[in-house]
Amino acid sequence: MSLSSWEEDAIFKAYGWYKNLVKRQYEGPTGATIDFDEVMQITANPQGEIELRRIIVRFGTREP
């Protein structure tokens, strides 16, 4: 079962990412960005959710 947009938002937030609605992208605490279209492309295949989680963790920082 794929993630809902609310679940995606929660995962991004847990690792310190900011959702920029004006630029239509998530901005990571380390300077990385991923736009909403890229998120859709990544999660289009069955392994996409796992790959998205890897990106979030790699370029994010866990909140205390």
C-alpha positions as CSV (number, residue, x, y, z in Angstrom):
1,M,0.0,0.0,0.0
2,S,1.4,3.4,-0.9
3,L,1.9,6.3,1.4
4,S,-0.7,9.1,1.5
5,S,0.4,12.6,1.1
6,W,-0.2,13.2,4.8
7,E,2.1,10.2,5.7
8,E,4.8,11.5,3.3
9,D,4.5,14.9,5.0
10,A,4.9,13.3,8.4
11,I,8.0,11.4,7.4
12,F,9.6,14.5,5.8
13,K,8.8,16.5,8.9
14,A,10.3,13.9,11.3
15,Y,13.6,14.3,9.6
16,G,13.6,18.0,9.6
17,W,12.4,18.7,6.1
18,Y,10.3,21.8,5.4
19,K,7.4,21.7,2.9
20,N,7.6,24.8,0.7
21,L,4.2,25.2,-0.9
22,V,5.2,28.2,-3.0
23,K,8.2,26.5,-4.7
24,R,6.3,23.1,-4.6
25,Q,9.2,21.3,-3.0
26,Y,10.5,19.8,0.2
27,E,13.7,21.5,1.6
28,G,16.0,19.4,3.7
29,P,18.0,20.7,6.7
30,T,21.2,19.9,4.9
31,G,20.3,22.0,1.8
32,A,18.9,19.2,-0.3
33,T,15.6,19.8,-2.2
34,I,13.1,17.5,-3.9
35,D,10.1,18.8,-5.7
36,F,6.6,17.3,-5.5
37,D,6.9,16.0,-9.1
38,E,10.1,14.1,-8.2
39,V,8.3,12.6,-5.2
40,M,5.5,11.4,-7.6
41,Q,8.1,9.9,-10.0
42,I,10.1,8.1,-7.4
43,T,7.0,6.5,-5.8
44,A,5.5,5.5,-9.1
45,N,7.1,2.0,-8.9
46,P,6.8,-0.6,-6.1
47,Q,10.3,0.1,-4.7
48,G,9.7,3.9,-4.8
49,E,8.5,4.2,-1.2
50,I,11.7,2.6,0.1
51,E,13.8,4.8,-2.1
52,L,12.0,7.9,-1.0
53,R,12.6,7.0,2.7
54,R,16.3,6.5,1.9
55,I,16.5,10.0,0.4
56,I,14.6,11.6,3.4
57,V,16.9,9.9,5.9
58,R,20.1,10.5,4.0
59,F,19.5,14.3,3.6
60,G,17.5,14.9,6.7
61,T,18.2,15.1,10.4
62,R,16.1,13.3,13.0
63,E,14.4,15.7,15.4
64,P,15.3,15.0,19.1
